[in-house]
Amino acid sequence: MPDWDDTDAPGAPAPAERTVEELQRVARYQRWIVSVVLAQLALWGGVLLLALLGDRFTESPRFAVVLTFILGGVGAIYVFMLCWELKRGGVVALMFGAATVVPLMGLLVLTLVNGYATTELRKNGVRVGMFGASQADVAARRSPYDEDEDAGW
């Protein structure tokens, strides 16, 4: 995989700006991905804390493993939709989505795709915070067309 997209390569034409609806979908999917990452971290942090406290629950963490696969499945859906929205291709979207279900690899894929979404949103002038971009941030973004709206015909 190249270090940059084809549109980021030197001498490549400038990419077309995304519509507000596309950016809102990217922001929505990114927030779901961040939520899945936080849920998995909280789940396994709790399992680790219970193990340190010597709880009987950690002898058979079947509940935590099942919940991890459920969260991986939810994450896979949103990773697929985000990769599709970012025009990464169907094969890449399926590969990333399938890899998200695998417990530890899933966190890595979720983090990688979250970075893709952050880059795309920032390219289009959307402010991205720690938990992604909100719908209000997308609506309030600065467009290159805003500066000189009255100029022209």
CNS distance restraints for C-alpha pairs under 8 A (distance, minus, plus):
assign (resid   4 and name CA) (resid   8 and name CA) 5.64 0.50 0.50
assign (resid   4 and name CA) (resid   9 and name CA) 6.43 0.50 0.50
assign (resid   5 and name CA) (resid   9 and name CA) 6.62 0.50 0.50
assign (resid   6 and name CA) (resid  12 and name CA) 7.00 0.50 0.50
assign (resid   7 and name CA) (resid  12 and name CA) 5.49 0.50 0.50
assign (resid   7 and name CA) (resid  13 and name CA) 6.39 0.50 0.50
assign (resid   7 and name CA) (resid  14 and name CA) 6.45 0.50 0.50
assign (resid   7 and name CA) (resid  15 and name CA) 5.91 0.50 0.50
assign (resid   8 and name CA) (resid  12 and name CA) 6.61 0.50 0.50
assign (resid   8 and name CA) (resid  14 and name CA) 7.94 0.50 0.50
assign (resid  17 and name CA) (resid 124 and name CA) 6.40 0.50 0.50
assign (resid  18 and name CA) (resid  22 and name CA) 6.17 0.50 0.50
assign (resid  18 and name CA) (resid  23 and name CA) 6.51 0.50 0.50
assign (resid  18 and name CA) (resid 124 and name CA) 6.98 0.50 0.50
assign (resid  19 and name CA) (resid  23 and name CA) 6.34 0.50 0.50
assign (resid  20 and name CA) (resid  24 and name CA) 6.04 0.50 0.50
assign (resid  20 and name CA) (resid 138 and name CA) 6.91 0.50 0.50
assign (resid  20 and name CA) (resid 139 and name CA) 7.03 0.50 0.50
assign (resid  21 and name CA) (resid  25 and name CA) 6.29 0.50 0.50
assign (resid  22 and name CA) (resid  26 and name CA) 6.29 0.50 0.50
assign (resid  22 and name CA) (resid  85 and name CA) 7.45 0.50 0.50
assign (resid  23 and name CA) (resid  27 and name CA) 6.09 0.50 0.50
assign (resid  23 and name CA) (resid 121 and name CA) 6.83 0.50 0.50
assign (resid  23 and name CA) (resid 138 and name CA) 6.64 0.50 0.50
assign (resid  24 and name CA) (resid  28 and name CA) 6.04 0.50 0.50
assign (resid  24 and name CA) (resid 135 and name CA) 6.00 0.50 0.50
assign (resid  24 and name CA) (resid 138 and name CA) 6.31 0.50 0.50
assign (resid  25 and name CA) (resid  29 and name CA) 6.11 0.50 0.50
assign (resid  25 and name CA) (resid  85 and name CA) 7.77 0.50 0.50
assign (resid  26 and name CA) (resid  30 and name CA) 6.03 0.50 0.50
assign (resid  26 and name CA) (resid  82 and name CA) 6.21 0.50 0.50
assign (resid  26 and name CA) (resid  85 and name CA) 6.88 0.50 0.50
assign (resid  26 and name CA) (resid  86 and name CA) 7.72 0.50 0.50
assign (resid  26 and name CA) (resid 117 and name CA) 6.53 0.50 0.50
assign (resid  26 and name CA) (resid 121 and name CA) 7.64 0.50 0.50
assign (resid  27 and name CA) (resid  31 and name CA) 6.21 0.50 0.50
assign (resid  27 and name CA) (resid 117 and name CA) 7.53 0.50 0.50
assign (resid  27 and name CA) (resid 121 and name CA) 7.59 0.50 0.50
assign (resid  27 and name CA) (resid 132 and name CA) 6.68 0.50 0.50
assign (resid  27 and name CA) (resid 133 and name CA) 5.43 0.50 0.50
assign (resid  27 and name CA) (resid 134 and name CA) 6.50 0.50 0.50
assign (resid  27 and name CA) (resid 135 and name CA) 6.99 0.50 0.50
assign (resid  27 and name CA) (resid 138 and name CA) 7.78 0.50 0.50
assign (resid  28 and name CA) (resid  32 and name CA) 6.46 0.50 0.50
assign (resid  28 and name CA) (resid 133 and name CA) 7.94 0.50 0.50
assign (resid  28 and name CA) (resid 134 and name CA) 7.58 0.50 0.50
assign (resid  28 and name CA) (resid 135 and name CA) 7.60 0.50 0.50
assign (resid  29 and name CA) (resid  33 and name CA) 6.27 0.50 0.50
assign (resid  29 and name CA) (resid  78 and name CA) 5.75 0.50 0.50
assign (resid  29 and name CA) (resid  79 and name CA) 7.64 0.50 0.50
assign (resid  29 and name CA) (resid  81 and name CA) 7.31 0.50 0.50
assign (resid  29 and name CA) (resid  82 and name CA) 5.95 0.50 0.50
assign (resid  30 and name CA) (resid  34 and name CA) 6.21 0.50 0.50
assign (resid  30 and name CA) (resid  78 and name CA) 7.91 0.50 0.50
assign (resid  30 and name CA) (resid  82 and name CA) 7.37 0.50 0.50
assign (resid  30 and name CA) (resid 114 and name CA) 6.03 0.50 0.50
assign (resid  30 and name CA) (resid 117 and name CA) 6.44 0.50 0.50
assign (resid  30 and name CA) (resid 132 and name CA) 6.22 0.50 0.50
assign (resid  30 and name CA) (resid 133 and name CA) 7.83 0.50 0.50
assign (resid  31 and name CA) (resid  35 and name CA) 6.13 0.50 0.50
assign (resid  31 and name CA) (resid 131 and name CA) 6.46 0.50 0.50
assign (resid  31 and name CA) (resid 132 and name CA) 5.54 0.50 0.50
assign (resid  31 and name CA) (resid 133 and name CA) 7.28 0.50 0.50
assign (resid  32 and name CA) (resid  36 and name CA) 6.25 0.50 0.50
assign (resid  32 and name CA) (resid  75 and name CA) 7.62 0.50 0.50
assign (resid  32 and name CA) (resid  78 and name CA) 6.93 0.50 0.50
assign (resid  33 and name CA) (resid  37 and name CA) 6.31 0.50 0.50
assign (resid  33 and name CA) (resid  75 and name CA) 5.98 0.50 0.50
assign (resid  33 and name CA) (resid  78 and name CA) 6.51 0.50 0.50
assign (resid  33 and name CA) (resid  79 and name CA) 7.15 0.50 0.50
assign (resid  33 and name CA) (resid 110 and name CA) 6.42 0.50 0.50
assign (resid  33 and name CA) (resid 114 and name CA) 6.93 0.50 0.50
assign (resid  34 and name CA) (resid  38 and name CA) 6.20 0.50 0.50
assign (resid  34 and name CA) (resid 110 and name CA) 7.86 0.50 0.50
assign (resid  34 and name CA) (resid 114 and name CA) 7.36 0.50 0.50
assign (resid  34 and name CA) (resid 131 and name CA) 6.36 0.50 0.50
assign (resid  34 and name CA) (resid 132 and name CA) 7.33 0.50 0.50
assign (resid  35 and name CA) (resid  39 and name CA) 6.06 0.50 0.50
assign (resid  36 and name CA) (resid  40 and name CA) 6.18 0.50 0.50
assign (resid  36 and name CA) (resid  71 and name CA) 6.26 0.50 0.50
assign (resid  36 and name CA) (resid  72 and name CA) 7.80 0.50 0.50
assign (resid  36 and name CA) (resid  74 and name CA) 7.55 0.50 0.50
assign (resid  36 and name CA) (resid  75 and name CA) 6.06 0.50 0.50
assign (resid  37 and name CA) (resid  41 and name CA) 6.19 0.50 0.50
assign (resid  37 and name CA) (resid 107 and name CA) 6.47 0.50 0.50
assign (resid  37 and name CA) (resid 110 and name CA) 7.02 0.50 0.50
assign (resid  37 and name CA) (resid 111 and name CA) 7.90 0.50 0.50
assign (resid  38 and name CA) (resid  42 and name CA) 6.02 0.50 0.50
assign (resid  39 and name CA) (resid  43 and name CA) 6.01 0.50 0.50
assign (resid  39 and name CA) (resid  71 and name CA) 7.79 0.50 0.50
assign (resid  40 and name CA) (resid  44 and name CA) 6.19 0.50 0.50
assign (resid  40 and name CA) (resid  68 and name CA) 6.61 0.50 0.50
assign (resid  40 and name CA) (resid  71 and name CA) 7.12 0.50 0.50
assign (resid  41 and name CA) (resid  45 and name CA) 5.82 0.50 0.50
assign (resid  42 and name CA) (resid  46 and name CA) 6.02 0.50 0.50
assign (resid  43 and name CA) (resid  47 and name CA) 6.32 0.50 0.50
assign (resid  43 and name CA) (resid  64 and name CA) 6.98 0.50 0.50
assign (resid  44 and name CA) (resid  48 and name CA) 6.04 0.50 0.50
assign (resid  44 and name CA) (resid  64 and name CA) 7.47 0.50 0.50
assign (resid  45 and name CA) (resid  49 and name CA) 6.12 0.50 0.50
assign (resid  46 and name CA) (resid  50 and name CA) 6.09 0.50 0.50
assign (resid  47 and name CA) (resid  51 and name CA) 6.13 0.50 0.50
assign (resid  47 and name CA) (resid  58 and name CA) 6.72 0.50 0.50
assign (resid  47 and name CA) (resid  61 and name CA) 7.81 0.50 0.50
assign (resid  47 and name CA) (resid  64 and name CA) 7.48 0.50 0.50
assign (resid  48 and name CA) (resid  52 and name CA) 6.25 0.50 0.50
assign (resid  49 and name CA) (resid  53 and name CA) 6.27 0.50 0.50
assign (resid  50 and name CA) (resid  54 and name CA) 6.19 0.50 0.50
assign (resid  50 and name CA) (resid  55 and name CA) 5.45 0.50 0.50
assign (resid  50 and name CA) (resid  57 and name CA) 7.45 0.50 0.50
assign (resid  50 and name CA) (resid  58 and name CA) 6.71 0.50 0.50
assign (resid  51 and name CA) (resid  55 and name CA) 5.96 0.50 0.50
assign (resid  51 and name CA) (resid  57 and name CA) 7.98 0.50 0.50
assign (resid  51 and name CA) (resid  58 and name CA) 5.59 0.50 0.50
assign (resid  54 and name CA) (resid  58 and name CA) 7.77 0.50 0.50
assign (resid  55 and name CA) (resid  59 and name CA) 7.93 0.50 0.50
assign (resid  56 and name CA) (resid  60 and name CA) 7.88 0.50 0.50
assign (resid  57 and name CA) (resid  61 and name CA) 6.29 0.50 0.50
assign (resid  61 and name CA) (resid  65 and name CA) 6.38 0.50 0.50
assign (resid  62 and name CA) (resid  66 and name CA) 6.13 0.50 0.50
assign (resid  63 and name CA) (resid  67 and name CA) 6.07 0.50 0.50
assign (resid  64 and name CA) (resid  68 and name CA) 6.02 0.50 0.50
assign (resid  65 and name CA) (resid  69 and name CA) 6.41 0.50 0.50
assign (resid  66 and name CA) (resid  70 and name CA) 6.32 0.50 0.50
assign (resid  67 and name CA) (resid  71 and name CA) 6.08 0.50 0.50
assign (resid  68 and name CA) (resid  72 and name CA) 5.97 0.50 0.50
assign (resid  68 and name CA) (resid 103 and name CA) 6.59 0.50 0.50
assign (resid  69 and name CA) (resid  73 and name CA) 6.10 0.50 0.50
assign (resid  69 and name CA) (resid 101 and name CA) 6.07 0.50 0.50
assign (resid  69 and name CA) (resid 102 and name CA) 7.48 0.50 0.50
assign (resid  69 and name CA) (resid 103 and name CA) 6.89 0.50 0.50
assign (resid  70 and name CA) (resid  74 and name CA) 6.37 0.50 0.50
assign (resid  71 and name CA) (resid  75 and name CA) 6.01 0.50 0.50
assign (resid  71 and name CA) (resid 101 and name CA) 7.92 0.50 0.50
assign (resid  72 and name CA) (resid  76 and name CA) 5.92 0.50 0.50
assign (resid  72 and name CA) (resid 100 and name CA) 5.63 0.50 0.50
assign (resid  72 and name CA) (resid 101 and name CA) 4.22 0.50 0.50
assign (resid  72 and name CA) (resid 102 and name CA) 7.03 0.50 0.50
assign (resid  72 and name CA) (resid 103 and name CA) 6.98 0.50 0.50
assign (resid  72 and name CA) (resid 106 and name CA) 6.56 0.50 0.50
assign (resid  73 and name CA) (resid  77 and name CA) 6.41 0.50 0.50
assign (resid  73 and name CA) (resid 100 and name CA) 7.31 0.50 0.50
assign (resid  73 and name CA) (resid 101 and name CA) 5.53 0.50 0.50
assign (resid  74 and name CA) (resid  78 and name CA) 6.63 0.50 0.50
assign (resid  75 and name CA) (resid  79 and name CA) 5.95 0.50 0.50
assign (resid  75 and name CA) (resid  97 and name CA) 7.62 0.50 0.50
assign (resid  75 and name CA) (resid 100 and name CA) 6.50 0.50 0.50
assign (resid  75 and name CA) (resid 101 and name CA) 7.54 0.50 0.50
assign (resid  75 and name CA) (resid 110 and name CA) 7.28 0.50 0.50
assign (resid  76 and name CA) (resid  80 and name CA) 6.00 0.50 0.50
assign (resid  76 and name CA) (resid  96 and name CA) 7.42 0.50 0.50
assign (resid  76 and name CA) (resid  97 and name CA) 4.19 0.50 0.50
assign (resid  76 and name CA) (resid  98 and name CA) 6.44 0.50 0.50
assign (resid  76 and name CA) (resid  99 and name CA) 7.74 0.50 0.50
assign (resid  76 and name CA) (resid 100 and name CA) 5.23 0.50 0.50
assign (resid  76 and name CA) (resid 101 and name CA) 6.30 0.50 0.50
assign (resid  77 and name CA) (resid  81 and name CA) 6.29 0.50 0.50
assign (resid  77 and name CA) (resid  97 and name CA) 6.53 0.50 0.50
assign (resid  78 and name CA) (resid  82 and name CA) 5.92 0.50 0.50
assign (resid  78 and name CA) (resid  97 and name CA) 7.97 0.50 0.50
assign (resid  79 and name CA) (resid  83 and name CA) 5.98 0.50 0.50
assign (resid  79 and name CA) (resid  93 and name CA) 7.12 0.50 0.50
assign (resid  79 and name CA) (resid  96 and name CA) 6.78 0.50 0.50
assign (resid  79 and name CA) (resid  97 and name CA) 5.57 0.50 0.50
assign (resid  79 and name CA) (resid 100 and name CA) 7.74 0.50 0.50
assign (resid  79 and name CA) (resid 110 and name CA) 7.01 0.50 0.50
assign (resid  79 and name CA) (resid 113 and name CA) 6.82 0.50 0.50
assign (resid  80 and name CA) (resid  84 and name CA) 6.05 0.50 0.50
assign (resid  80 and name CA) (resid  93 and name CA) 4.75 0.50 0.50
assign (resid  80 and name CA) (resid  94 and name CA) 6.24 0.50 0.50
assign (resid  80 and name CA) (resid  96 and name CA) 6.88 0.50 0.50
assign (resid  80 and name CA) (resid  97 and name CA) 5.13 0.50 0.50
assign (resid  81 and name CA) (resid  85 and name CA) 6.07 0.50 0.50
assign (resid  81 and name CA) (resid  93 and name CA) 7.54 0.50 0.50
assign (resid  82 and name CA) (resid  86 and name CA) 6.07 0.50 0.50
assign (resid  82 and name CA) (resid 113 and name CA) 7.76 0.50 0.50
assign (resid  82 and name CA) (resid 117 and name CA) 7.59 0.50 0.50
assign (resid  83 and name CA) (resid  87 and name CA) 6.22 0.50 0.50
assign (resid  83 and name CA) (resid  88 and name CA) 5.41 0.50 0.50
assign (resid  83 and name CA) (resid  89 and name CA) 7.20 0.50 0.50
assign (resid  83 and name CA) (resid  92 and name CA) 7.45 0.50 0.50
assign (resid  83 and name CA) (resid  93 and name CA) 5.14 0.50 0.50
assign (resid  83 and name CA) (resid 113 and name CA) 7.42 0.50 0.50
assign (resid  84 and name CA) (resid  88 and name CA) 6.00 0.50 0.50
assign (resid  84 and name CA) (resid  89 and name CA) 6.20 0.50 0.50
assign (resid  84 and name CA) (resid  90 and name CA) 6.56 0.50 0.50
assign (resid  84 and name CA) (resid  93 and name CA) 6.06 0.50 0.50
assign (resid  86 and name CA) (resid 117 and name CA) 7.64 0.50 0.50
assign (resid  86 and name CA) (resid 120 and name CA) 7.83 0.50 0.50
assign (resid  88 and name CA) (resid  92 and name CA) 6.22 0.50 0.50
assign (resid  88 and name CA) (resid  93 and name CA) 6.72 0.50 0.50
assign (resid  89 and name CA) (resid  93 and name CA) 6.12 0.50 0.50
assign (resid  90 and name CA) (resid  94 and name CA) 6.11 0.50 0.50
assign (resid  91 and name CA) (resid  95 and name CA) 6.11 0.50 0.50
assign (resid  92 and name CA) (resid  96 and name CA) 6.01 0.50 0.50
assign (resid  93 and name CA) (resid  97 and name CA) 5.94 0.50 0.50
assign (resid  94 and name CA) (resid  98 and name CA) 6.00 0.50 0.50
assign (resid  95 and name CA) (resid  99 and name CA) 6.07 0.50 0.50
assign (resid  96 and name CA) (resid 100 and name CA) 6.17 0.50 0.50
assign (resid  96 and name CA) (resid 109 and name CA) 6.56 0.50 0.50
assign (resid  97 and name CA) (resid 101 and name CA) 7.19 0.50 0.50
assign (resid  98 and name CA) (resid 102 and name CA) 7.61 0.50 0.50
assign (resid  99 and name CA) (resid 105 and name CA) 6.49 0.50 0.50
assign (resid  99 and name CA) (resid 106 and name CA) 5.87 0.50 0.50
assign (resid  99 and name CA) (resid 109 and name CA) 6.99 0.50 0.50
assign (resid 100 and name CA) (resid 105 and name CA) 6.44 0.50 0.50
assign (resid 100 and name CA) (resid 106 and name CA) 3.64 0.50 0.50
assign (resid 100 and name CA) (resid 107 and name CA) 7.01 0.50 0.50
assign (resid 100 and name CA) (resid 109 and name CA) 5.95 0.50 0.50
assign (resid 100 and name CA) (resid 110 and name CA) 6.78 0.50 0.50
assign (resid 101 and name CA) (resid 105 and name CA) 7.91 0.50 0.50
assign (resid 101 and name CA) (resid 106 and name CA) 5.68 0.50 0.50
assign (resid 102 and name CA) (resid 106 and name CA) 5.30 0.50 0.50
assign (resid 103 and name CA) (resid 107 and name CA) 7.15 0.50 0.50
assign (resid 104 and name CA) (resid 108 and name CA) 6.97 0.50 0.50
assign (resid 105 and name CA) (resid 109 and name CA) 6.25 0.50 0.50
assign (resid 106 and name CA) (resid 110 and name CA) 5.99 0.50 0.50
assign (resid 107 and name CA) (resid 111 and name CA) 6.12 0.50 0.50
assign (resid 108 and name CA) (resid 112 and name CA) 6.16 0.50 0.50
assign (resid 109 and name CA) (resid 113 and name CA) 6.10 0.50 0.50
assign (resid 110 and name CA) (resid 114 and name CA) 6.01 0.50 0.50
assign (resid 111 and name CA) (resid 115 and name CA) 6.29 0.50 0.50
assign (resid 112 and name CA) (resid 116 and name CA) 6.52 0.50 0.50
assign (resid 113 and name CA) (resid 117 and name CA) 6.31 0.50 0.50
assign (resid 114 and name CA) (resid 118 and name CA) 6.18 0.50 0.50
assign (resid 115 and name CA) (resid 119 and name CA) 6.14 0.50 0.50
assign (resid 116 and name CA) (resid 120 and name CA) 6.27 0.50 0.50
assign (resid 117 and name CA) (resid 121 and name CA) 6.10 0.50 0.50
assign (resid 118 and name CA) (resid 122 and name CA) 6.10 0.50 0.50
assign (resid 118 and name CA) (resid 128 and name CA) 6.60 0.50 0.50
assign (resid 118 and name CA) (resid 132 and name CA) 7.29 0.50 0.50
assign (resid 119 and name CA) (resid 123 and name CA) 6.12 0.50 0.50
assign (resid 120 and name CA) (resid 124 and name CA) 6.51 0.50 0.50
assign (resid 121 and name CA) (resid 125 and name CA) 6.54 0.50 0.50
assign (resid 121 and name CA) (resid 126 and name CA) 5.25 0.50 0.50
assign (resid 121 and name CA) (resid 127 and name CA) 7.48 0.50 0.50
assign (resid 121 and name CA) (resid 128 and name CA) 7.22 0.50 0.50
assign (resid 122 and name CA) (resid 126 and name CA) 5.13 0.50 0.50
assign (resid 122 and name CA) (resid 127 and name CA) 6.39 0.50 0.50
assign (resid 122 and name CA) (resid 128 and name CA) 6.93 0.50 0.50
assign (resid 124 and name CA) (resid 141 and name CA) 7.99 0.50 0.50
assign (resid 124 and name CA) (resid 143 and name CA) 7.71 0.50 0.50
assign (resid 125 and name CA) (resid 141 and name CA) 5.58 0.50 0.50
assign (resid 125 and name CA) (resid 142 and name CA) 5.77 0.50 0.50
assign (resid 125 and name CA) (resid 143 and name CA) 6.80 0.50 0.50
assign (resid 126 and name CA) (resid 133 and name CA) 7.30 0.50 0.50
assign (resid 126 and name CA) (resid 137 and name CA) 6.13 0.50 0.50
assign (resid 126 and name CA) (resid 138 and name CA) 5.59 0.50 0.50
assign (resid 126 and name CA) (resid 140 and name CA) 7.82 0.50 0.50
assign (resid 126 and name CA) (resid 141 and name CA) 5.08 0.50 0.50
assign (resid 126 and name CA) (resid 142 and name CA) 7.44 0.50 0.50
assign (resid 127 and name CA) (resid 133 and name CA) 6.46 0.50 0.50
assign (resid 127 and name CA) (resid 137 and name CA) 6.12 0.50 0.50
assign (resid 127 and name CA) (resid 138 and name CA) 7.66 0.50 0.50
assign (resid 127 and name CA) (resid 141 and name CA) 7.21 0.50 0.50
assign (resid 128 and name CA) (resid 132 and name CA) 5.22 0.50 0.50
assign (resid 128 and name CA) (resid 133 and name CA) 4.60 0.50 0.50
assign (resid 128 and name CA) (resid 134 and name CA) 7.96 0.50 0.50
assign (resid 128 and name CA) (resid 137 and name CA) 7.79 0.50 0.50
assign (resid 129 and name CA) (resid 133 and name CA) 5.98 0.50 0.50
assign (resid 133 and name CA) (resid 137 and name CA) 6.02 0.50 0.50
assign (resid 133 and name CA) (resid 138 and name CA) 7.08 0.50 0.50
assign (resid 134 and name CA) (resid 138 and name CA) 6.59 0.50 0.50
assign (resid 135 and name CA) (resid 139 and name CA) 6.30 0.50 0.50
assign (resid 136 and name CA) (resid 140 and name CA) 6.02 0.50 0.50
assign (resid 137 and name CA) (resid 141 and name CA) 6.04 0.50 0.50
assign (resid 142 and name CA) (resid 146 and name CA) 6.74 0.50 0.50
assign (resid 143 and name CA) (resid 147 and name CA) 7.67 0.50 0.50
assign (resid 145 and name CA) (resid 149 and name CA) 6.22 0.50 0.50
